[in-house]
Amino acid sequence: MADGLTIGQAAAFVGVTIKTVRHYHRLGLVAEPERDSSGYRRYRSASLLRLVQVRTLAEAGVPLAEITDLLDAGPERFAATLDDVRRQLTERIENLIASRDTLHRLAHGDRALLPDRACAVLDRLADLGFGPDYVATQREALVLARALVPTIFDSFLTRLEHSLDDPEFVELTKRGWEARSWDPDDPRIDELASALADKLLANRELLATPAGFQRQPDAAARYGLVNHHREDQLPSIARLNVLVEAHLRAAGIGIPHQ
């Protein structure tokens, strides 16, 4: 032992692999010991200390390229550099947590594209007896709303949440979805549109949109893509929505014109 340790012994003492020790040598982080008379490199206490320092900093997240300068720095610079590494690690941890959360959401369908509050609305729809086709259509509309009209997304969710607390509105909405099988000229659509508009107007404050959104030159296009999603496949629903919007405009609600 007086003659020092072999590379295998040094690696074992420090808690790394021989490959890691050699990698440190190649990068110049740890100087290679001189060979003894037998041709073996022998690691003594100074080399082991350097290996421990390098291993500790590397495990703490310090980039290998910065370790030599760090170990050769004075106390103040050493402390400042460690603070910077700590900040970088915090950012990396936050990014990893965000990535983990995204993977979790991907494993749970809607949660990859929608916040928990919107997912709760979709769960509520299912609990209230809306079928999977309706829930799927609303899911798509919410995804579009979040992407295309983010400034009114929260107020849109508030209106939905409030509507789902009203049993009469829930029944009218279910009837509206049933209307997809009706003829577009069915007179029941006019009656249903009037009833739906009256329900919405009972809470006018929930229908207000931010003035900034109304002033956007593409506000009507964005609104239409969300509120008229899939209507090209459902002509009776398209007519129902047009009539509801007409009632709301007549009552002074600023619904964008496409």
N, C-alpha and C positions, 0 to 999 in steps of 0.2 A: 504493500500500500504506500510505502514511503516513496516509491518511484512514480506514484500517480496511478490513475485509472485508465483502463482501455476505453475506447469510444462506447462499447456496449455497456460497460459499468457506469460510465458517466451519464449516458442516456437513462439508464435505469434509476440512478440516484436522483436525477433531476425530474424524472417523470415524463420523458418524451421518448420518441423512437430514434433509432440510429439514423434513419432517413431524415428526420427533422433536424438532427444535429448537423448532418452534412449539408442540408439546405441552408441552415444558418451560416455555415462556413462559406458556401457559394455566394451568399448575399453580402458577405463581409460583416455580418452582425457579431460573430464570434471568431476570433483569430484561431487558426489551426495550431495546436501545440507542435513544438519541434519533436522530431523522432528521436527515440533513445538509441542506444548502441545496438539494440536488437532490431531496429527498423520500425518500431511501433510508436504511434503518437500517444503520449501520456497526458491525461488531464489532471491538473492539480487544482488547488482551491480557487485560484483566481479565475481559471477557465470555468469551473463549476459555478462560481458566483455570477459570471457573465451569462452563462446559460440560463440560470434561474431568473435573472433580470429580464432577459429577452423573452423567455417563455411566459413570465408573468404579464409583461406588457402586451404580448401578442394575444394572450387569452383574454386580456381586458379590452381588446378591440383596437389597439393601436396598430395602424398599418405597418407592416414590416419595413417599408421604405423609410419610415420616420423614426424607427427605434434607435438607430445609431446616433442621429443628431440629438435625440431626446436624452439618451444616456450620457452624452457628452455635454449636455446643457447645464447651466447653473440652476440653483433651486427655484428662482423666480420663473425662469422660462419653463422649467420642468412642470411647475404647478400650472402655469398658463396653458401649456400644451395639453396637460391632462384634462383641464376644464374644457378645452375645445373638443377633445376626444369624447368626453362625457356628453357634450351637447350632440355630437354626431351620433353617438350610440342611442341617445334618447330619441332622435329623429328616426333612426333606423328601427328602433323598437315600435314607435308609433306607426311607421309604415307597415311593419310586419303585422301589427295588430289589425290595421285596416285591411290588409290582404287576407288575414285569417277571417275577419268578419265578412268580407266579400265571399270567400269560399263557403262560409256557413250559410250566407244568403243564397248562394247558388244551389246549395243542397236543399234549400227550402223554397224553391220556385220563385214566387213573387218577390221575395225579400232581396233578390239580387238587383232589382230595378226600382223598388218602391220602399219608402220609409215604413217603419212599424205602424205608424198611424194609418196609412193607406191600407196596409195589409189587414189591420183590424177592421176597417170598413168592409173589405172583401169577405172576411170571416163572418161579419155580421150579416151580410147579404145571404150567405149560405145558411146561417142559423135561422134566418127569417123565412126560409123556404124558397128562395130564388134558385132556379135550376142552374146547372153548370154552364150552359150556353150563355145565359145572361151574365153570370159572374165573370166568365171569360171575356165577354165583350166589355164589361166595366173595367176589368183589369187592364185591357189594352188601352182603353180611353184614359185611365189614370196614368199609365206609362207615358202616353202621348202628352197629357196635360202637364206632367212634371217636366218633360223635356221642352215643350213648345210654349207653354204659358206659365213659367215658374213663379211669376209675380202674383198670380191669382190662385196658385195651387192650394195654398193653405185655406183660403176662403172657400174654395171649391169643396175641399174636404169638410169644412165646417158646415156647409149647406147640406152635404150628403149625410153627415152625422145627425144633424137636426131632423132631416126628412125621415130617417130611419127610426126616429123616436115617435113618429106620428103614424099610428096604425092605419088611418085613412089614406094617408099618402102612400104608404107601403102597398095597400091594396090597389090604389090607382096605378101605381108603377107596374105592379104585376099585370094588371089589365092592359096597360100600354104595351108590355112585352108580348102579351097574347095577341095583340093587334097585328103582329107581324104576319099572321096568317090571313088577315082580312084583305078584302079588296081595297085598294087605295081610295076609292070613292065611297066606301062604306060610310053612311051618315053617323055611325057610332063614333067614328074618329073625331068628328067635329065636337060631339058632346064630351068625349074624353079629353080633348085638348082644352076645352073651356074649364073643365073640372080641375085639370092639372094646373092650369095657369092661375086659377083662383087660389089653389093651395099654396102655390109659390108666392103669390102676391100677399098672402096673409102674413108673410115675414119679409117685407120688402128690403129690410136692411141687409138680409143675407144675399140679396141679388146684386148689390152694388159691386162694381169693379173699380180698381184703382184708376184715377184719371190718367196716370202715366201710361197705362196699358191701352186705353182708348185712343191716345194720341199716336201710338205706334202706327206707321204706315202699313204694316202687314198684320195689324191686330185682327182684322176680319178673317184673313186667311188662316192664321193660327187658331183662332176660335173655331172656325168652321171645321178644320181638320180634327179637332177634338170632339166638339159637340155633335158632329154629323158623321162620326166614325162608323163605317160599315153600312151607311144608309144606301149606298149604291146597290147593296144586296137585299135591302129590306125597304121596298118602295112605300109600304103602308106606314112604317116607322118614320120614314123621311117626311111624309105628309103630316104626320102627327106632330113632329118637331117643328115643322114650318108654321103650323097653326098655333102651337104654344108660343113660339117666338113672336108671332104677329100679335097675339093677345098681350104679351108682356110689353112690346113696343108701344102698343096703343095705350097702355097704362103708364107710359113714361119711363120704362126701364131701358137703359142704353144697351141693347143687344146689337153687336156689330153686324152690319149687312155684308154678305159675301158678294 
